Amino acid sequence: MSNIKFDLEIKFGTIYGKEEEDAVLRVLRNNAPTSGEECLLFEKMYAEYAGVKYARVVSNGTAALFLSMIGAGIKPGDRVITSPVTWIASAAAPVTLGAEVDFVDIDPVTYNLDPNQLEDKISNNTKAVIPVHLYGQACDMDEIMTITDKHNIVVVEDAAHAIGAEYKGRKAGSIGKIGCFSFHEQKNISTLGEGGIIITNDAAVFEKIALYRSHCTRVHGKSTKYCKLDEDKFPVGKKFWWQDFDDCGYNFRMTDIQAAVGIEQLKKIDQLNQLRINNAAYITHGLKDVPGLTLPTVRTYNKHVFHLYPVMINEKEFGMNKEDFIYDMLHKYGIKVGFNYIPLHYSTAFKNRGYKKGQFPNAEKLGEEMVTLPINPRQTEEALAYLVKSIKAVRS
């Protein structure tokens, strides 16, 4: 029973093994540098895995989103479109640069940004769209790209939930101008609790992101210049090193220990995701006939990697509302159930920006009815069976 409890209390996350342990010790014995050879190798491997030209590791997924807005050229007065159902970082990244956010309601089937409502929200000042690949399933990117290309708008994919997910055979994050990923402890792979990466095929965007990630000092030695001194004050021909900064940037670097772990995690990503897919299939099969539950719909052209397993609860048909379900599952069966996410336009941050209840009915319905069940690659069949049995029993 203790193993079941562990599998179901620790809802998300990855698996670390001896490979990660050995990687940590190897880098530690090399004095644990920051942003060294391990980071460069991790970037190279991730770019190849995603099918893009460039990748840059960062300190976390929020930093990835923030730097992507700098790479996209977002400035005060610009407008950026995203989904109201996401972690606040998706919307906060442009706001912290002085931009305004416009929300587009979600598709009630996939819970992703609804492309059918996108064009109506585009204005003359719209400079970027941030589609969020929620819960591990990619957005309808063909429709989004057609609309944004028409209006010359940059697409920045928030793929924090979708490491290894695919849309029509292409990796999530590789379709727009920029893709952002998180390696937080809850994600499908992790780099010791925090971390992130940005990918792109655009050399100019990559250089800008790389500069601002590390104080706007130029990478690969380009920031260090020789300068001939005033000959009245110093001997003729003497030179000295000095460091220049293109602008005032940030420190969002990753450490080599994190990158070394990321390399080992990346080697396992498809295997870890397949475990999630298998576990999701078990849950779906077990709950498919339970009245009042709407289980995830997977588009036939998508590879859904189930960062989360979302379930909508119809109180009338299920016989219990979301809050009571969460409480009873924990206190009667020891299972922690989540509620990702509360719509962002309900938050104080965006109520203060003029948003109010009633504007995004699909997102609001999700906020009222959505729960997320435990899912991770560590779950045993015994734990999954206990989860399904408990959900059926909680109604009685």
Contacts in CASP RR format, 6 or more apart in sequence:
PFRMAT RR
TARGET T0000
AUTHOR 0000-0000-0000
METHOD contacts of the structure
MODEL  1
MSNIKFDLEIKFGTIYGKEEEDAVLRVLRNNAPTSGEECLLFEKMYAEYA
GVKYARVVSNGTAALFLSMIGAGIKPGDRVITSPVTWIASAAAPVTLGAE
VDFVDIDPVTYNLDPNQLEDKISNNTKAVIPVHLYGQACDMDEIMTITDK
HNIVVVEDAAHAIGAEYKGRKAGSIGKIGCFSFHEQKNISTLGEGGIIIT
NDAAVFEKIALYRSHCTRVHGKSTKYCKLDEDKFPVGKKFWWQDFDDCGY
NFRMTDIQAAVGIEQLKKIDQLNQLRINNAAYITHGLKDVPGLTLPTVRT
YNKHVFHLYPVMINEKEFGMNKEDFIYDMLHKYGIKVGFNYIPLHYSTAF
KNRGYKKGQFPNAEKLGEEMVTLPINPRQTEEALAYLVKSIKAVRS
3 380 0 8 1.000
3 382 0 8 1.000
3 383 0 8 1.000
4 380 0 8 1.000
4 382 0 8 1.000
4 383 0 8 1.000
4 386 0 8 1.000
5 334 0 8 1.000
6 378 0 8 1.000
7 374 0 8 1.000
7 376 0 8 1.000
7 378 0 8 1.000
7 379 0 8 1.000
7 380 0 8 1.000
7 383 0 8 1.000
8 334 0 8 1.000
8 335 0 8 1.000
8 336 0 8 1.000
8 374 0 8 1.000
8 379 0 8 1.000
8 383 0 8 1.000
8 386 0 8 1.000
8 387 0 8 1.000
9 334 0 8 1.000
9 335 0 8 1.000
9 336 0 8 1.000
9 374 0 8 1.000
10 374 0 8 1.000
10 376 0 8 1.000
10 378 0 8 1.000
11 186 0 8 1.000
11 336 0 8 1.000
11 338 0 8 1.000
11 372 0 8 1.000
11 374 0 8 1.000
11 375 0 8 1.000
11 376 0 8 1.000
12 185 0 8 1.000
12 186 0 8 1.000
12 187 0 8 1.000
12 307 0 8 1.000
12 308 0 8 1.000
12 374 0 8 1.000
12 375 0 8 1.000
12 376 0 8 1.000
13 185 0 8 1.000
13 186 0 8 1.000
13 187 0 8 1.000
13 188 0 8 1.000
13 190 0 8 1.000
13 376 0 8 1.000
13 377 0 8 1.000
14 187 0 8 1.000
14 188 0 8 1.000
14 189 0 8 1.000
14 190 0 8 1.000
14 265 0 8 1.000
14 272 0 8 1.000
14 376 0 8 1.000
14 377 0 8 1.000
15 268 0 8 1.000
15 272 0 8 1.000
15 377 0 8 1.000
15 378 0 8 1.000
16 261 0 8 1.000
17 264 0 8 1.000
19 264 0 8 1.000
19 267 0 8 1.000
20 261 0 8 1.000
20 262 0 8 1.000
20 264 0 8 1.000
20 265 0 8 1.000
23 257 0 8 1.000
23 260 0 8 1.000
23 261 0 8 1.000
23 263 0 8 1.000
23 264 0 8 1.000
24 192 0 8 1.000
24 257 0 8 1.000
24 260 0 8 1.000
24 261 0 8 1.000
26 260 0 8 1.000
27 33 0 8 1.000
27 38 0 8 1.000
27 256 0 8 1.000
27 257 0 8 1.000
27 260 0 8 1.000
28 257 0 8 1.000
30 256 0 8 1.000
32 255 0 8 1.000
32 256 0 8 1.000
32 257 0 8 1.000
33 255 0 8 1.000
33 256 0 8 1.000
34 253 0 8 1.000
34 254 0 8 1.000
34 255 0 8 1.000
34 256 0 8 1.000
35 57 0 8 1.000
35 214 0 8 1.000
35 253 0 8 1.000
35 254 0 8 1.000
35 255 0 8 1.000
35 256 0 8 1.000
36 256 0 8 1.000
36 259 0 8 1.000
37 256 0 8 1.000
38 256 0 8 1.000
38 257 0 8 1.000
38 259 0 8 1.000
38 260 0 8 1.000
38 263 0 8 1.000
39 57 0 8 1.000
39 253 0 8 1.000
39 254 0 8 1.000
39 255 0 8 1.000
39 256 0 8 1.000
39 259 0 8 1.000
41 259 0 8 1.000
41 263 0 8 1.000
42 57 0 8 1.000
42 197 0 8 1.000
42 254 0 8 1.000
42 259 0 8 1.000
42 260 0 8 1.000
42 262 0 8 1.000
42 263 0 8 1.000
42 266 0 8 1.000
43 54 0 8 1.000
43 55 0 8 1.000
43 56 0 8 1.000
43 57 0 8 1.000
43 197 0 8 1.000
44 55 0 8 1.000
45 263 0 8 1.000
45 266 0 8 1.000
46 55 0 8 1.000
46 57 0 8 1.000
46 197 0 8 1.000
46 199 0 8 1.000
46 266 0 8 1.000
47 53 0 8 1.000
47 54 0 8 1.000
47 55 0 8 1.000
47 199 0 8 1.000
49 164 0 8 1.000
49 171 0 8 1.000
49 266 0 8 1.000
49 269 0 8 1.000
50 171 0 8 1.000
50 173 0 8 1.000
50 174 0 8 1.000
50 199 0 8 1.000
51 171 0 8 1.000
51 174 0 8 1.000
52 174 0 8 1.000
52 199 0 8 1.000
52 200 0 8 1.000
52 201 0 8 1.000
53 200 0 8 1.000
53 201 0 8 1.000
53 203 0 8 1.000
53 206 0 8 1.000
54 199 0 8 1.000
54 200 0 8 1.000
54 201 0 8 1.000
54 202 0 8 1.000
54 203 0 8 1.000
54 206 0 8 1.000
55 197 0 8 1.000
55 198 0 8 1.000
55 199 0 8 1.000
56 67 0 8 1.000
56 197 0 8 1.000
56 198 0 8 1.000
56 206 0 8 1.000
56 209 0 8 1.000
56 210 0 8 1.000
56 213 0 8 1.000
57 195 0 8 1.000
57 196 0 8 1.000
57 197 0 8 1.000
57 253 0 8 1.000
57 254 0 8 1.000
57 258 0 8 1.000
57 259 0 8 1.000
58 64 0 8 1.000
58 67 0 8 1.000
58 195 0 8 1.000
58 196 0 8 1.000
58 197 0 8 1.000
58 198 0 8 1.000
58 213 0 8 1.000
58 252 0 8 1.000
58 253 0 8 1.000
58 254 0 8 1.000
59 194 0 8 1.000
59 195 0 8 1.000
59 196 0 8 1.000
59 251 0 8 1.000
59 252 0 8 1.000
59 253 0 8 1.000
59 254 0 8 1.000
60 182 0 8 1.000
60 183 0 8 1.000
60 184 0 8 1.000
60 194 0 8 1.000
60 195 0 8 1.000
60 196 0 8 1.000
60 252 0 8 1.000
61 89 0 8 1.000
61 160 0 8 1.000
61 180 0 8 1.000
61 181 0 8 1.000
61 182 0 8 1.000
61 183 0 8 1.000
61 184 0 8 1.000
61 195 0 8 1.000
61 196 0 8 1.000
62 89 0 8 1.000
62 92 0 8 1.000
62 93 0 8 1.000
62 182 0 8 1.000
63 195 0 8 1.000
63 196 0 8 1.000
63 213 0 8 1.000
63 250 0 8 1.000
63 252 0 8 1.000
64 179 0 8 1.000
64 180 0 8 1.000
64 181 0 8 1.000
64 182 0 8 1.000
64 196 0 8 1.000
64 197 0 8 1.000
64 198 0 8 1.000
65 89 0 8 1.000
65 90 0 8 1.000
65 92 0 8 1.000
65 93 0 8 1.000
65 130 0 8 1.000
65 156 0 8 1.000
65 158 0 8 1.000
65 180 0 8 1.000
66 93 0 8 1.000
66 96 0 8 1.000
66 97 0 8 1.000
66 250 0 8 1.000
66 252 0 8 1.000
67 198 0 8 1.000
67 209 0 8 1.000
67 212 0 8 1.000
67 213 0 8 1.000
67 250 0 8 1.000
67 252 0 8 1.000
68 93 0 8 1.000
68 156 0 8 1.000
68 178 0 8 1.000
68 179 0 8 1.000
68 180 0 8 1.000
68 198 0 8 1.000
68 209 0 8 1.000
69 80 0 8 1.000
69 93 0 8 1.000
69 94 0 8 1.000
69 97 0 8 1.000
69 99 0 8 1.000
69 128 0 8 1.000
69 156 0 8 1.000
70 97 0 8 1.000
70 208 0 8 1.000
70 209 0 8 1.000
70 212 0 8 1.000
71 178 0 8 1.000
71 205 0 8 1.000
71 208 0 8 1.000
71 209 0 8 1.000
71 212 0 8 1.000
72 127 0 8 1.000
72 128 0 8 1.000
72 154 0 8 1.000
72 156 0 8 1.000
72 177 0 8 1.000
72 178 0 8 1.000
72 205 0 8 1.000
73 127 0 8 1.000
73 154 0 8 1.000
73 208 0 8 1.000
74 80 0 8 1.000
74 94 0 8 1.000
74 97 0 8 1.000
74 98 0 8 1.000
74 99 0 8 1.000
74 127 0 8 1.000
74 128 0 8 1.000
75 97 0 8 1.000
75 98 0 8 1.000
75 99 0 8 1.000
76 97 0 8 1.000
76 98 0 8 1.000
76 99 0 8 1.000
77 98 0 8 1.000
77 99 0 8 1.000
77 100 0 8 1.000
77 125 0 8 1.000
78 94 0 8 1.000
78 98 0 8 1.000
78 99 0 8 1.000
78 100 0 8 1.000
78 125 0 8 1.000
78 126 0 8 1.000
78 127 0 8 1.000
78 128 0 8 1.000
79 99 0 8 1.000
79 100 0 8 1.000
79 101 0 8 1.000
79 102 0 8 1.000
79 123 0 8 1.000
79 125 0 8 1.000
79 126 0 8 1.000
79 127 0 8 1.000
80 94 0 8 1.000
80 99 0 8 1.000
80 100 0 8 1.000
80 101 0 8 1.000
80 102 0 8 1.000
80 126 0 8 1.000
80 127 0 8 1.000
80 128 0 8 1.000
80 129 0 8 1.000
80 130 0 8 1.000
81 101 0 8 1.000
81 102 0 8 1.000
81 103 0 8 1.000
81 104 0 8 1.000
81 118 0 8 1.000
81 121 0 8 1.000
81 122 0 8 1.000
81 126 0 8 1.000
81 128 0 8 1.000
81 129 0 8 1.000
81 130 0 8 1.000
82 90 0 8 1.000
82 91 0 8 1.000
82 101 0 8 1.000
82 102 0 8 1.000
82 103 0 8 1.000
82 104 0 8 1.000
82 113 0 8 1.000
82 129 0 8 1.000
82 130 0 8 1.000
82 131 0 8 1.000
82 132 0 8 1.000
82 158 0 8 1.000
83 90 0 8 1.000
83 103 0 8 1.000
83 104 0 8 1.000
83 106 0 8 1.000
83 112 0 8 1.000
83 113 0 8 1.000
83 130 0 8 1.000
83 131 0 8 1.000
83 132 0 8 1.000
83 134 0 8 1.000
83 363 0 8 1.000
84 103 0 8 1.000
84 104 0 8 1.000
84 105 0 8 1.000
84 106 0 8 1.000
84 343 0 8 1.000
84 344 0 8 1.000
84 345 0 8 1.000
84 360 0 8 1.000
84 363 0 8 1.000
85 106 0 8 1.000
85 111 0 8 1.000
85 132 0 8 1.000
85 134 0 8 1.000
85 341 0 8 1.000
85 343 0 8 1.000
85 344 0 8 1.000
85 363 0 8 1.000
85 366 0 8 1.000
85 367 0 8 1.000
86 132 0 8 1.000
86 134 0 8 1.000
86 158 0 8 1.000
86 341 0 8 1.000
86 344 0 8 1.000
87 160 0 8 1.000
87 341 0 8 1.000
88 344 0 8 1.000
88 347 0 8 1.000
88 349 0 8 1.000
90 130 0 8 1.000
90 132 0 8 1.000
90 158 0 8 1.000
91 101 0 8 1.000
91 103 0 8 1.000
91 130 0 8 1.000
91 344 0 8 1.000
91 350 0 8 1.000
92 349 0 8 1.000
93 130 0 8 1.000
94 100 0 8 1.000
94 101 0 8 1.000
94 128 0 8 1.000
94 130 0 8 1.000
95 101 0 8 1.000
95 349 0 8 1.000
99 127 0 8 1.000
100 125 0 8 1.000
100 353 0 8 1.000
101 350 0 8 1.000
101 353 0 8 1.000
102 121 0 8 1.000
102 123 0 8 1.000
102 126 0 8 1.000
103 121 0 8 1.000
103 344 0 8 1.000
103 345 0 8 1.000
103 355 0 8 1.000
103 359 0 8 1.000
103 360 0 8 1.000
103 363 0 8 1.000
104 113 0 8 1.000
104 114 0 8 1.000
104 117 0 8 1.000
104 118 0 8 1.000
104 121 0 8 1.000
105 114 0 8 1.000
105 117 0 8 1.000
105 360 0 8 1.000
105 361 0 8 1.000
105 362 0 8 1.000
105 363 0 8 1.000
106 112 0 8 1.000
106 113 0 8 1.000
106 114 0 8 1.000
106 134 0 8 1.000
106 360 0 8 1.000
106 362 0 8 1.000
106 363 0 8 1.000
106 366 0 8 1.000
107 113 0 8 1.000
107 114 0 8 1.000
107 116 0 8 1.000
107 140 0 8 1.000
107 362 0 8 1.000
108 362 0 8 1.000
108 365 0 8 1.000
109 297 0 8 1.000
110 134 0 8 1.000
110 137 0 8 1.000
110 139 0 8 1.000
110 140 0 8 1.000
110 297 0 8 1.000
110 299 0 8 1.000
111 134 0 8 1.000
111 135 0 8 1.000
111 310 0 8 1.000
111 366 0 8 1.000
111 370 0 8 1.000
112 131 0 8 1.000
112 132 0 8 1.000
112 133 0 8 1.000
112 134 0 8 1.000
112 137 0 8 1.000
112 138 0 8 1.000
112 139 0 8 1.000
112 140 0 8 1.000
113 131 0 8 1.000
113 132 0 8 1.000
113 139 0 8 1.000
113 144 0 8 1.000
114 362 0 8 1.000
115 139 0 8 1.000
115 140 0 8 1.000
115 143 0 8 1.000
115 144 0 8 1.000
115 147 0 8 1.000
116 143 0 8 1.000
118 129 0 8 1.000
118 143 0 8 1.000
118 144 0 8 1.000
118 147 0 8 1.000
119 147 0 8 1.000
119 151 0 8 1.000
122 147 0 8 1.000
122 151 0 8 1.000
122 153 0 8 1.000
126 151 0 8 1.000
126 153 0 8 1.000
127 153 0 8 1.000
127 154 0 8 1.000
128 153 0 8 1.000
128 154 0 8 1.000
128 155 0 8 1.000
128 156 0 8 1.000
129 144 0 8 1.000
129 148 0 8 1.000
129 153 0 8 1.000
129 154 0 8 1.000
129 155 0 8 1.000
129 156 0 8 1.000
130 155 0 8 1.000
130 156 0 8 1.000
130 157 0 8 1.000
130 158 0 8 1.000
131 139 0 8 1.000
131 141 0 8 1.000
131 144 0 8 1.000
131 155 0 8 1.000
131 157 0 8 1.000
131 158 0 8 1.000
132 139 0 8 1.000
132 158 0 8 1.000
132 160 0 8 1.000
132 161 0 8 1.000
133 139 0 8 1.000
133 157 0 8 1.000
133 158 0 8 1.000
133 159 0 8 1.000
133 160 0 8 1.000
133 161 0 8 1.000
133 162 0 8 1.000
133 165 0 8 1.000
133 172 0 8 1.000
133 173 0 8 1.000
134 161 0 8 1.000
135 161 0 8 1.000
135 296 0 8 1.000
135 304 0 8 1.000
135 306 0 8 1.000
135 307 0 8 1.000
135 308 0 8 1.000
135 309 0 8 1.000
135 310 0 8 1.000
135 340 0 8 1.000
135 372 0 8 1.000
136 161 0 8 1.000
136 162 0 8 1.000
136 165 0 8 1.000
136 172 0 8 1.000
136 304 0 8 1.000
136 305 0 8 1.000
136 306 0 8 1.000
136 307 0 8 1.000
136 308 0 8 1.000
137 162 0 8 1.000
137 165 0 8 1.000
137 296 0 8 1.000
137 298 0 8 1.000
137 299 0 8 1.000
137 302 0 8 1.000
137 304 0 8 1.000
137 305 0 8 1.000
138 162 0 8 1.000
138 165 0 8 1.000
138 166 0 8 1.000
138 167 0 8 1.000
138 172 0 8 1.000
138 302 0 8 1.000
138 303 0 8 1.000
139 157 0 8 1.000
139 167 0 8 1.000
140 299 0 8 1.000
141 157 0 8 1.000
141 167 0 8 1.000
141 168 0 8 1.000
141 170 0 8 1.000
141 175 0 8 1.000
141 176 0 8 1.000
142 168 0 8 1.000
144 155 0 8 1.000
145 155 0 8 1.000
145 175 0 8 1.000
145 176 0 8 1.000
147 153 0 8 1.000
148 154 0 8 1.000
148 155 0 8 1.000
154 177 0 8 1.000
154 178 0 8 1.000
155 175 0 8 1.000
155 176 0 8 1.000
155 177 0 8 1.000
155 178 0 8 1.000
156 176 0 8 1.000
156 177 0 8 1.000
156 178 0 8 1.000
156 179 0 8 1.000
156 180 0 8 1.000
157 172 0 8 1.000
157 173 0 8 1.000
157 175 0 8 1.000
157 176 0 8 1.000
157 178 0 8 1.000
157 179 0 8 1.000
157 180 0 8 1.000
158 179 0 8 1.000
158 180 0 8 1.000
159 165 0 8 1.000
159 172 0 8 1.000
159 173 0 8 1.000
159 179 0 8 1.000
159 180 0 8 1.000
159 181 0 8 1.000
160 180 0 8 1.000
160 181 0 8 1.000
160 182 0 8 1.000
160 184 0 8 1.000
160 187 0 8 1.000
161 187 0 8 1.000
161 188 0 8 1.000
161 307 0 8 1.000
161 308 0 8 1.000
162 172 0 8 1.000
162 173 0 8 1.000
162 305 0 8 1.000
162 307 0 8 1.000
163 172 0 8 1.000
163 181 0 8 1.000
163 183 0 8 1.000
163 187 0 8 1.000
163 188 0 8 1.000
163 189 0 8 1.000
163 269 0 8 1.000
163 273 0 8 1.000
163 305 0 8 1.000
163 307 0 8 1.000
164 171 0 8 1.000
164 172 0 8 1.000
164 188 0 8 1.000
164 269 0 8 1.000
164 270 0 8 1.000
164 273 0 8 1.000
164 303 0 8 1.000
164 305 0 8 1.000
165 171 0 8 1.000
165 172 0 8 1.000
165 273 0 8 1.000
165 302 0 8 1.000
165 303 0 8 1.000
165 304 0 8 1.000
165 305 0 8 1.000
166 172 0 8 1.000
166 302 0 8 1.000
166 303 0 8 1.000
167 175 0 8 1.000
167 301 0 8 1.000
167 302 0 8 1.000
168 301 0 8 1.000
168 302 0 8 1.000
169 301 0 8 1.000
169 303 0 8 1.000
173 179 0 8 1.000
173 180 0 8 1.000
173 181 0 8 1.000
173 199 0 8 1.000
174 199 0 8 1.000
174 201 0 8 1.000
177 200 0 8 1.000
177 202 0 8 1.000
177 205 0 8 1.000
178 198 0 8 1.000
178 199 0 8 1.000
178 200 0 8 1.000
178 202 0 8 1.000
178 205 0 8 1.000
178 209 0 8 1.000
179 198 0 8 1.000
179 199 0 8 1.000
179 200 0 8 1.000
180 196 0 8 1.000
180 197 0 8 1.000
180 198 0 8 1.000
181 187 0 8 1.000
181 196 0 8 1.000
181 197 0 8 1.000
181 198 0 8 1.000
181 199 0 8 1.000
182 195 0 8 1.000
182 196 0 8 1.000
183 189 0 8 1.000
183 190 0 8 1.000
183 191 0 8 1.000
183 193 0 8 1.000
183 194 0 8 1.000
183 195 0 8 1.000
183 196 0 8 1.000
183 197 0 8 1.000
183 258 0 8 1.000
183 262 0 8 1.000
183 265 0 8 1.000
184 190 0 8 1.000
184 193 0 8 1.000
184 194 0 8 1.000
184 195 0 8 1.000
185 193 0 8 1.000
185 194 0 8 1.000
186 307 0 8 1.000
187 307 0 8 1.000
188 269 0 8 1.000
188 272 0 8 1.000
188 273 0 8 1.000
188 276 0 8 1.000
188 305 0 8 1.000
188 307 0 8 1.000
189 262 0 8 1.000
189 265 0 8 1.000
189 266 0 8 1.000
189 268 0 8 1.000
189 269 0 8 1.000
189 272 0 8 1.000
190 261 0 8 1.000
190 262 0 8 1.000
190 265 0 8 1.000
191 254 0 8 1.000
191 258 0 8 1.000
191 259 0 8 1.000
191 261 0 8 1.000
191 262 0 8 1.000
191 265 0 8 1.000
192 257 0 8 1.000
192 258 0 8 1.000
192 261 0 8 1.000
194 258 0 8 1.000
195 254 0 8 1.000
195 258 0 8 1.000
196 254 0 8 1.000
198 209 0 8 1.000
200 206 0 8 1.000
200 209 0 8 1.000
207 219 0 8 1.000
210 219 0 8 1.000
211 217 0 8 1.000
211 218 0 8 1.000
211 219 0 8 1.000
211 246 0 8 1.000
211 247 0 8 1.000
211 249 0 8 1.000
212 247 0 8 1.000
212 249 0 8 1.000
212 250 0 8 1.000
213 250 0 8 1.000
213 251 0 8 1.000
213 252 0 8 1.000
213 253 0 8 1.000
214 249 0 8 1.000
214 250 0 8 1.000
214 251 0 8 1.000
214 252 0 8 1.000
214 253 0 8 1.000
215 245 0 8 1.000
215 248 0 8 1.000
215 249 0 8 1.000
215 250 0 8 1.000
215 251 0 8 1.000
216 245 0 8 1.000
216 246 0 8 1.000
216 247 0 8 1.000
216 248 0 8 1.000
216 249 0 8 1.000
217 223 0 8 1.000
217 243 0 8 1.000
217 244 0 8 1.000
217 245 0 8 1.000
217 246 0 8 1.000
218 244 0 8 1.000
218 246 0 8 1.000
223 243 0 8 1.000
223 244 0 8 1.000
223 245 0 8 1.000
224 241 0 8 1.000
224 242 0 8 1.000
224 243 0 8 1.000
224 244 0 8 1.000
225 242 0 8 1.000
225 244 0 8 1.000
226 239 0 8 1.000
226 240 0 8 1.000
226 241 0 8 1.000
227 239 0 8 1.000
227 240 0 8 1.000
227 242 0 8 1.000
228 237 0 8 1.000
228 239 0 8 1.000
229 237 0 8 1.000
229 238 0 8 1.000
229 239 0 8 1.000
229 240 0 8 1.000
231 237 0 8 1.000
265 272 0 8 1.000
272 377 0 8 1.000
273 305 0 8 1.000
273 306 0 8 1.000
275 377 0 8 1.000
275 379 0 8 1.000
276 305 0 8 1.000
276 306 0 8 1.000
276 307 0 8 1.000
276 375 0 8 1.000
276 376 0 8 1.000
276 377 0 8 1.000
277 304 0 8 1.000
277 305 0 8 1.000
277 306 0 8 1.000
279 306 0 8 1.000
279 375 0 8 1.000
279 376 0 8 1.000
279 377 0 8 1.000
279 379 0 8 1.000
279 384 0 8 1.000
280 296 0 8 1.000
280 304 0 8 1.000
280 306 0 8 1.000
280 309 0 8 1.000
280 375 0 8 1.000
282 381 0 8 1.000
282 384 0 8 1.000
282 388 0 8 1.000
283 295 0 8 1.000
283 309 0 8 1.000
283 373 0 8 1.000
283 375 0 8 1.000
283 384 0 8 1.000
283 387 0 8 1.000
283 388 0 8 1.000
284 295 0 8 1.000
284 296 0 8 1.000
286 388 0 8 1.000
287 293 0 8 1.000
287 295 0 8 1.000
287 311 0 8 1.000
287 388 0 8 1.000
287 391 0 8 1.000
287 392 0 8 1.000
288 295 0 8 1.000
290 318 0 8 1.000
290 391 0 8 1.000
290 392 0 8 1.000
290 395 0 8 1.000
291 317 0 8 1.000
291 318 0 8 1.000
292 313 0 8 1.000
292 314 0 8 1.000
292 316 0 8 1.000
292 317 0 8 1.000
292 318 0 8 1.000
292 319 0 8 1.000
293 311 0 8 1.000
293 312 0 8 1.000
293 313 0 8 1.000
293 314 0 8 1.000
293 318 0 8 1.000
293 391 0 8 1.000
294 311 0 8 1.000
294 312 0 8 1.000
294 314 0 8 1.000
295 311 0 8 1.000
296 304 0 8 1.000
296 306 0 8 1.000
296 309 0 8 1.000
296 310 0 8 1.000
296 311 0 8 1.000
298 304 0 8 1.000
306 375 0 8 1.000
308 340 0 8 1.000
308 372 0 8 1.000
308 375 0 8 1.000
309 372 0 8 1.000
309 373 0 8 1.000
309 374 0 8 1.000
309 375 0 8 1.000
310 340 0 8 1.000
310 370 0 8 1.000
310 371 0 8 1.000
310 372 0 8 1.000
311 370 0 8 1.000
311 371 0 8 1.000
311 372 0 8 1.000
311 373 0 8 1.000
312 365 0 8 1.000
312 366 0 8 1.000
312 369 0 8 1.000
312 370 0 8 1.000
313 320 0 8 1.000
313 321 0 8 1.000
313 322 0 8 1.000
313 325 0 8 1.000
313 369 0 8 1.000
313 370 0 8 1.000
313 371 0 8 1.000
314 369 0 8 1.000
315 321 0 8 1.000
315 322 0 8 1.000
315 369 0 8 1.000
318 325 0 8 1.000
318 395 0 8 1.000
319 395 0 8 1.000
320 328 0 8 1.000
320 394 0 8 1.000
320 395 0 8 1.000
322 339 0 8 1.000
322 368 0 8 1.000
322 369 0 8 1.000
322 370 0 8 1.000
322 371 0 8 1.000
325 337 0 8 1.000
325 371 0 8 1.000
325 394 0 8 1.000
326 337 0 8 1.000
326 338 0 8 1.000
326 339 0 8 1.000
326 371 0 8 1.000
328 394 0 8 1.000
329 335 0 8 1.000
329 336 0 8 1.000
329 337 0 8 1.000
329 390 0 8 1.000
329 391 0 8 1.000
329 394 0 8 1.000
330 336 0 8 1.000
330 337 0 8 1.000
332 390 0 8 1.000
332 394 0 8 1.000
333 386 0 8 1.000
333 390 0 8 1.000
333 393 0 8 1.000
333 394 0 8 1.000
335 374 0 8 1.000
335 387 0 8 1.000
335 390 0 8 1.000
336 374 0 8 1.000
337 371 0 8 1.000
337 372 0 8 1.000
337 373 0 8 1.000
337 374 0 8 1.000
338 371 0 8 1.000
338 372 0 8 1.000
338 373 0 8 1.000
339 367 0 8 1.000
339 370 0 8 1.000
339 371 0 8 1.000
339 372 0 8 1.000
340 370 0 8 1.000
340 372 0 8 1.000
341 367 0 8 1.000
341 370 0 8 1.000
342 367 0 8 1.000
343 360 0 8 1.000
343 363 0 8 1.000
343 364 0 8 1.000
343 366 0 8 1.000
343 367 0 8 1.000
344 350 0 8 1.000
344 355 0 8 1.000
345 351 0 8 1.000
345 355 0 8 1.000
345 356 0 8 1.000
345 357 0 8 1.000
345 359 0 8 1.000
345 360 0 8 1.000
345 363 0 8 1.000
346 357 0 8 1.000
357 364 0 8 1.000
358 364 0 8 1.000
373 387 0 8 1.000
373 391 0 8 1.000
374 387 0 8 1.000
END
